[in-house]
């Protein structure tokens, strides 16, 4: 499968593009899973559809990854995480459990 690479400007631009594709739920990491207003998922219950990594030009605090995710039930949403120096080990372990959708 050939990957189509898109370069977005700021994180908000990537979020807007993913929302336009139907990824409207706002996911966030918590201590033991991925939560949203409708509940919580374990990482194994979600698949990565797309991802964009944003690297700040001069400030490491501007580095982020924007994920487009889909649940087994078809709930589509986005997850924004920091990476590099600002990311927490426990959250990195949760992210490593997410798999790409084939």
C-alpha positions, 0 to 999 in steps of 0.5 A: 500500500502506497502512503500519501504524505501531506505536509500541514502547517500548524497543528490546527491545520492537521486537526481541521483536515482530519475533522473534514475526513470525519474524525470528530471525537476528541481523544486524549490519553489518560493513565490507562487508556484513550478517553473521550466524552463517550468513554474510554478505549484501551489502545488495542481497541483503536487503530491509527488511520493517519498521523502527522508529526509537527516539528516546531522550528525553534521551540521543542515545546511546539513538537507534537503528533496528531493522530487520526484514529478509529475504534472497532465500532467506527468512532473516528477522532483525533489525538494530539500528543507531545513528543521528545523531551515533553512526552511522558514515559507512561503515555509513550507506552500507551502510544506504542500499543496503537496499531496502524489500520491496514 
